[in-house]
Amino acid sequence: MRIPYTGPLPPPSVIPRTANTITGAIAALSRFLTAAPSTALRDGAGDPKSTVILSGAGISVASGLADYRGTNGTYRQNKTYRPIYYHEFLANHEARKRYWARSFLGWTNLHKAKPNATHYAIKNLGDLGLIRSVITQNVDSFHSIAHPDLPTLELHGYLRALTCVTCHNDLPREAFQESLAKLNPAWAAFLAEAIASGALDTENPDERRARGMKTNPDGDVDLPGAPYSTFRYPACPHCLANPPISGDGTQTKVEVDKDGAWKSTSTAGILKPAVVMFGESIAGKMKEGAEHAIEGSGRLLVVGTSLATYSAWRLARKAQERGMPIGILNLGGVRGEDAFFQELPVAQRGEAGVRIVRIRGALFFLFGNVSRGTPLSSS
């Protein structure tokens, strides 16, 4: 996955112009989702009446999780934030200590967070037959929790599990969190104090900073001045029990200290989150699955993402190349969005394309109408 844009994106335009109010936006979105296709898709494949959703971090803000480019997003509030790169994680024992220490503190907030009204409204849209599938960049697993029967592709993986970079076996994150707590009792005590103080309860970044914390997306908490070098993490239990043979035919070794913490003398047994890190490639099967989801649908609805990562932007570009109507619901700018709306009919009212920009909360209000039973029509 390539490093995304971190700077501001150009401000968006509202399409159609009548979508500049809540009522107008709902009407335009209704037409987008229900209107009969006006033209055939260029490749003649897929169901022209169905919609695939491409979602991002913006839809999880209401669940208490940070986004990247929103008003209180990490790239705006924390100018020095830089995610760890995959090669750094693999090569550097100290970098892994820092990563897991921050993740240990942030996991509690992520673990207790729940899907919000938008996730459940997407379920309802699926129940109505309006949504065929979901492609999400999010790693919080809220989509699969809220609508388990609506096919969902987690493009960038998920935080609910870890995977070993050597043997590729998975480990539940809950069990891993318990191991981290046992190996790092002082950190566990600090986390308990932070929870008691409410530092992890508030979504306000100023309040969190006042308590000495910065919260970033994907369960990452920055604790300025923290002794990250003291943090310890466990080895892969499978590799520890049976050290595998490496790709070059040599025997690997996995060594731990008396408490079970991975030692730097090991040549295997490193656990990583089951997410696609920056600098790491998305699995070929996942790429193919996302492309098939685009090819099997007639419309693309982009929700809560700036498409700043190339992996997401290329899917929107593929939809455009197929001639799919594209809708975008995002509070801020979207990468290259003008190109998605260049050939819209002058008199269209949302059926050929829609771009909705509202104040925070309006996005959830739009989907919330579906949750409350407000009918969608193409009138």
C-alpha positions as CSV (number, residue, x, y, z in Angstrom):
1,M,0.0,0.0,0.0
2,R,1.4,3.4,-1.0
3,I,1.7,6.3,1.4
4,P,-1.4,8.5,0.9
5,Y,-1.6,12.3,0.5
6,T,-1.4,14.0,3.8
7,G,-2.1,17.6,2.7
8,P,-5.5,19.2,2.1
9,L,-7.5,18.3,-0.9
10,P,-9.4,20.8,-3.1
11,P,-12.8,21.7,-1.8
12,P,-15.6,19.7,-3.4
13,S,-18.7,20.9,-5.3
14,V,-22.2,19.8,-4.5
15,I,-23.8,17.7,-7.3
16,P,-26.6,18.3,-8.2
17,R,-27.0,21.8,-6.8
18,T,-30.2,20.9,-5.1
19,A,-28.2,18.5,-2.8
20,N,-27.0,21.5,-0.8
21,T,-29.7,20.9,1.8
22,I,-30.5,17.8,3.8
23,T,-33.8,17.3,2.0
24,G,-32.2,17.8,-1.4
25,A,-29.3,15.5,-0.6
26,I,-31.6,12.7,0.5
27,A,-33.6,13.1,-2.7
28,A,-30.5,13.1,-4.9
29,L,-29.1,10.0,-3.1
30,S,-32.5,8.2,-3.5
31,R,-32.4,8.9,-7.3
32,F,-28.9,7.6,-7.5
33,L,-29.7,4.4,-5.8
34,T,-33.0,3.6,-7.5
35,A,-33.0,5.2,-10.9
36,A,-33.0,2.9,-13.9
37,P,-29.7,2.8,-15.8
38,S,-29.7,5.5,-18.5
39,T,-26.8,3.9,-20.5
40,A,-25.3,0.4,-20.7
41,L,-22.0,-0.2,-19.0
42,R,-19.1,-0.2,-21.4
43,D,-18.1,-3.8,-20.9
44,G,-21.7,-5.0,-20.7
45,A,-21.0,-7.0,-17.6
46,G,-22.4,-6.9,-14.1
47,D,-25.8,-6.0,-12.7
48,P,-26.5,-2.4,-13.8
49,K,-29.1,-1.9,-11.1
50,S,-26.9,-2.8,-8.2
51,T,-24.5,-0.7,-6.1
52,V,-21.2,-1.4,-4.5
53,I,-20.0,0.8,-1.6
54,L,-16.4,1.8,-1.1
55,S,-16.0,3.1,2.5
56,G,-13.3,4.7,4.6
57,A,-12.4,6.0,8.0
58,G,-15.0,8.8,7.9
59,I,-17.9,6.5,8.6
60,S,-16.3,5.2,11.9
61,V,-15.8,8.6,13.5
62,A,-19.3,8.4,15.0
63,S,-18.1,5.2,16.7
64,G,-15.4,7.1,18.5
65,L,-12.5,6.3,16.2
66,A,-10.2,8.8,14.7
67,D,-10.0,9.5,10.9
68,Y,-7.2,10.9,8.9
69,R,-8.3,14.1,7.2
70,G,-11.5,15.2,8.9
71,T,-11.7,18.3,11.1
72,N,-10.1,16.4,14.0
73,G,-8.3,14.0,11.8
74,T,-4.8,12.8,12.6
75,Y,-3.1,14.5,9.6
76,R,-4.6,17.8,10.7
77,Q,-4.2,17.6,14.5
78,N,-0.8,15.7,14.6
79,K,1.4,17.1,11.8
80,T,4.3,14.9,12.8
81,Y,2.3,11.7,12.6
82,R,3.9,9.0,10.4
83,P,2.6,5.5,10.2
84,I,5.1,2.7,10.6
85,Y,6.3,1.1,7.3
86,Y,6.2,-2.6,6.7
87,H,9.9,-2.9,6.2
88,E,10.6,-1.0,9.4
89,F,8.3,-3.3,11.3
90,L,10.0,-6.4,10.0
91,A,13.6,-5.2,10.4
92,N,13.6,-3.3,13.6
93,H,13.0,-4.8,17.0
94,E,12.8,-1.4,18.6
95,A,10.3,-0.2,16.1
96,R,8.1,-3.2,16.9
97,K,8.3,-2.4,20.6
98,R,7.1,1.2,19.9
99,Y,4.3,-0.1,17.6
100,W,3.0,-2.6,20.1
101,A,3.2,-0.3,23.1
102,R,1.1,2.3,21.3
103,S,-1.3,-0.4,20.0
104,F,-1.6,-1.9,23.5
105,L,-2.9,1.5,24.8
106,G,-5.1,2.1,21.9
107,W,-6.7,-1.4,21.6
108,T,-9.1,-0.8,24.5
109,N,-10.8,2.1,22.8
110,L,-11.0,0.2,19.5
111,H,-12.2,-3.0,21.1
112,K,-15.1,-1.4,23.0
113,A,-16.2,0.7,20.0
114,K,-19.3,-0.5,18.1
115,P,-20.8,0.0,14.6
116,N,-22.9,3.1,14.3
117,A,-26.0,4.1,12.4
118,T,-24.3,4.3,9.1
119,H,-23.1,0.7,9.2
120,Y,-26.6,-0.5,10.1
121,A,-28.2,1.7,7.4
122,I,-25.9,0.1,4.9
123,K,-27.3,-3.2,6.1
124,N,-30.8,-2.0,5.5
125,L,-29.9,-0.8,2.1
126,G,-28.6,-4.3,1.4
127,D,-31.8,-5.8,2.8
128,L,-33.7,-3.6,0.3
129,G,-31.6,-5.1,-2.5
130,L,-30.0,-1.7,-3.3
131,I,-26.5,-2.6,-2.2
132,R,-24.7,-5.6,-3.7
133,S,-21.5,-5.6,-1.7
134,V,-19.1,-3.4,0.3
135,I,-15.4,-2.8,-0.1
136,T,-13.9,-1.1,2.9
137,Q,-10.5,0.4,3.7
138,N,-11.3,0.2,7.4
139,V,-9.7,-2.3,9.7
140,D,-12.3,-2.1,12.5
141,S,-14.5,-4.9,11.2
142,F,-17.6,-2.9,11.9
143,H,-19.1,-3.7,8.5
144,S,-18.9,-7.5,9.0
145,I,-20.5,-7.0,12.5
146,A,-23.3,-4.8,11.3
147,H,-24.2,-6.7,8.2
148,P,-22.7,-10.2,8.2
149,D,-25.0,-11.3,5.3
150,L,-23.9,-8.5,3.0
151,P,-20.6,-9.4,1.3
152,T,-17.7,-7.3,2.6
153,L,-14.2,-7.1,1.4
154,E,-11.7,-5.7,3.9
155,L,-9.2,-4.2,1.4
156,H,-6.6,-3.3,4.0
157,G,-7.1,-6.3,6.4
158,Y,-8.3,-6.1,10.0
159,L,-7.1,-5.5,13.6
160,R,-9.1,-8.3,15.2
161,A,-6.3,-10.8,14.6
162,L,-2.5,-11.1,14.2
163,T,-0.6,-13.1,11.7
164,C,2.9,-14.6,11.9
165,V,5.2,-13.3,9.2
166,T,7.0,-16.7,9.2
167,C,4.4,-19.5,9.5
168,H,1.4,-17.3,8.6
169,N,-0.8,-18.7,11.4
170,D,-3.3,-16.3,13.0
171,L,-3.8,-15.3,16.6
172,P,-6.8,-13.5,18.1
173,R,-6.0,-10.0,19.2
174,E,-7.8,-10.5,22.6
175,A,-5.3,-13.3,23.5
176,F,-2.4,-11.2,22.3
177,Q,-3.6,-8.2,24.4
178,E,-3.6,-10.4,27.5
179,S,-0.1,-11.5,26.7
180,L,1.1,-7.9,26.3
181,A,-0.5,-7.0,29.7
182,K,1.3,-9.9,31.5
183,L,4.7,-9.0,29.9
184,N,4.3,-5.3,30.7
185,P,2.7,-4.9,34.1
186,A,3.7,-1.2,34.5
187,W,2.1,-0.4,31.1
188,A,-1.0,-2.4,32.1
189,A,-1.2,-0.3,35.3
190,F,-0.9,2.9,33.3
191,L,-3.6,1.8,30.9
192,A,-5.9,1.0,33.8
193,E,-5.3,4.5,35.2
194,A,-5.9,6.1,31.7
195,I,-9.2,4.2,31.5
196,A,-10.2,5.3,35.0
197,S,-9.4,9.0,34.2
198,G,-11.5,8.9,31.1
199,A,-8.6,9.8,28.8
200,L,-9.7,7.1,26.3
201,D,-13.4,8.0,26.6
202,T,-13.4,11.4,25.0
203,E,-13.3,12.0,21.2
204,N,-12.0,15.5,21.8
205,P,-8.3,15.5,20.8
206,D,-7.6,18.6,23.0
207,E,-8.9,16.7,26.1
208,R,-6.8,13.7,25.2
209,R,-3.7,15.8,24.8
210,A,-4.4,17.4,28.1
211,R,-4.2,13.9,29.6
212,G,-0.9,13.3,27.8
213,M,-2.2,11.2,24.9
214,K,-2.6,11.6,21.2
215,T,-5.0,9.1,19.5
216,N,-4.4,8.1,15.9
217,P,-6.4,5.9,13.6
218,D,-6.3,2.1,13.8
219,G,-5.9,1.7,17.5
220,D,-2.7,3.7,17.9
221,V,-2.0,5.9,20.9
222,D,1.0,8.2,21.2
223,L,2.3,8.7,24.7
224,P,4.9,11.5,24.5
225,G,8.1,10.7,26.4
226,A,7.1,7.1,27.0
227,P,9.9,4.5,27.5
228,Y,9.0,2.4,24.5
229,S,12.3,0.5,24.6
230,T,11.1,-1.2,27.8
231,F,8.1,-2.7,26.1
232,R,8.0,-6.5,25.5
233,Y,5.9,-8.6,23.1
234,P,5.4,-12.4,22.7
235,A,6.6,-14.7,20.0
236,C,4.3,-16.6,17.7
237,P,3.3,-19.6,19.8
238,H,3.3,-21.9,16.7
239,C,6.9,-21.0,15.7
240,L,8.0,-21.2,19.4
241,A,6.7,-24.7,19.7
242,N,7.9,-25.8,16.2
243,P,10.5,-23.5,14.6
244,P,9.9,-23.8,10.9
245,I,12.4,-24.2,8.1
246,S,13.0,-20.9,6.3
247,G,12.6,-20.4,2.5
248,D,16.3,-21.0,2.0
249,G,16.2,-24.3,3.7
250,T,17.8,-23.3,7.0
251,Q,16.4,-24.0,10.4
252,T,14.9,-20.9,12.1
253,K,15.1,-20.3,15.8
254,V,12.7,-18.6,18.2
255,E,14.0,-17.6,21.6
256,V,12.1,-16.0,24.4
257,D,13.1,-14.6,27.8
258,K,11.9,-16.2,31.1
259,D,8.5,-14.5,30.8
260,G,8.0,-15.5,27.2
261,A,8.9,-12.3,25.4
262,W,10.4,-12.5,21.9
263,K,14.2,-12.0,21.9
264,S,16.2,-10.3,19.2
265,T,18.4,-13.4,18.7
266,S,15.4,-15.1,17.1
267,T,15.1,-15.5,13.3
268,A,11.4,-16.2,13.2
269,G,8.2,-15.9,15.2
270,I,7.4,-12.2,14.6
271,L,3.7,-11.4,14.8
272,K,2.2,-8.5,12.9
273,P,-1.4,-7.1,12.8
274,A,-3.5,-8.7,10.1
275,V,-3.6,-5.4,8.3
276,V,-1.9,-4.2,5.2
277,M,0.8,-1.8,6.4
278,F,2.2,1.1,4.4
279,G,4.8,-0.3,2.0
280,E,3.2,-3.8,2.1
281,S,1.4,-5.2,-0.9
282,I,-2.2,-6.1,-0.9
283,A,-2.8,-9.8,-1.5
284,G,-3.5,-10.7,-5.1
285,K,-6.8,-12.5,-4.2
286,M,-8.0,-9.4,-2.3
287,K,-7.2,-7.1,-5.3
288,E,-9.0,-9.5,-7.6
289,G,-12.0,-9.7,-5.3
290,A,-12.3,-5.9,-5.1
291,E,-12.1,-5.6,-8.9
292,H,-14.8,-8.3,-9.3
293,A,-17.0,-6.4,-6.9
294,I,-16.7,-3.4,-9.1
295,E,-17.2,-5.4,-12.3
296,G,-20.3,-7.1,-10.8
297,S,-22.2,-3.8,-10.0
298,G,-23.7,-1.0,-11.9
299,R,-23.0,1.9,-9.5
300,L,-20.3,2.9,-7.1
301,L,-21.1,4.8,-3.9
302,V,-18.0,6.2,-2.1
303,V,-18.7,6.9,1.6
304,G,-16.4,8.5,4.2
305,T,-13.1,8.4,2.3
306,S,-10.9,10.9,0.5
307,L,-9.6,8.1,-1.8
308,A,-6.1,9.3,-0.9
309,T,-4.7,5.8,-0.9
310,Y,-4.0,4.4,-4.4
311,S,-5.6,1.1,-3.6
312,A,-9.0,2.8,-3.2
313,W,-8.6,5.5,-5.8
314,R,-7.8,2.9,-8.5
315,L,-11.1,1.1,-7.8
316,A,-13.1,4.3,-8.3
317,R,-11.1,4.9,-11.5
318,K,-12.0,1.4,-12.7
319,A,-15.7,2.2,-12.0
320,Q,-15.4,5.4,-14.1
321,E,-13.7,3.5,-16.9
322,R,-16.6,1.1,-17.0
323,G,-19.1,3.9,-17.2
324,M,-20.6,3.4,-13.8
325,P,-22.5,6.3,-12.2
326,I,-20.5,7.4,-9.2
327,G,-21.8,8.9,-5.9
328,I,-19.5,10.4,-3.3
329,L,-20.6,11.1,0.3
330,N,-17.7,12.7,2.1
331,L,-17.3,15.8,4.3
332,G,-14.0,17.0,2.7
333,G,-12.3,16.8,-0.6
334,V,-11.7,13.6,-2.5
335,R,-8.7,12.8,-4.6
336,G,-9.3,13.6,-8.3
337,E,-13.1,13.9,-7.8
338,D,-13.7,16.4,-10.6
339,A,-12.8,13.7,-13.1
340,F,-15.6,11.5,-11.9
341,F,-18.3,14.0,-12.7
342,Q,-17.0,15.5,-16.0
343,E,-19.6,14.0,-18.4
344,L,-22.8,14.3,-16.4
345,P,-26.0,15.2,-18.2
346,V,-26.9,18.8,-17.6
347,A,-30.4,18.1,-16.3
348,Q,-29.5,15.1,-14.1
349,R,-30.8,15.2,-10.5
350,G,-28.6,12.6,-9.0
351,E,-29.4,9.5,-11.1
352,A,-26.1,9.8,-13.1
353,G,-23.9,11.0,-10.3
354,V,-24.1,12.6,-6.8
355,R,-21.6,14.5,-4.6
356,I,-22.9,15.3,-1.2
357,V,-21.1,17.6,1.3
358,R,-22.7,18.3,4.6
359,I,-21.7,19.4,8.2
360,R,-20.5,16.6,10.5
361,G,-23.4,14.2,11.2
362,A,-25.3,14.9,8.0
363,L,-23.9,11.8,6.4
364,F,-25.3,9.6,9.2
365,F,-28.6,11.5,9.0
366,L,-28.9,10.6,5.3
367,F,-28.4,6.9,6.0
368,G,-30.4,7.1,9.2
369,N,-33.5,7.9,7.2
370,V,-33.2,4.4,5.7
371,S,-32.8,2.9,9.2
372,R,-36.0,4.7,10.3
373,G,-37.9,3.4,7.4
374,T,-38.1,6.5,5.2
375,P,-38.7,5.1,1.7
376,L,-36.3,5.7,-1.2
377,S,-37.8,6.5,-4.5
378,S,-36.6,7.8,-7.9
379,S,-39.2,10.5,-8.2
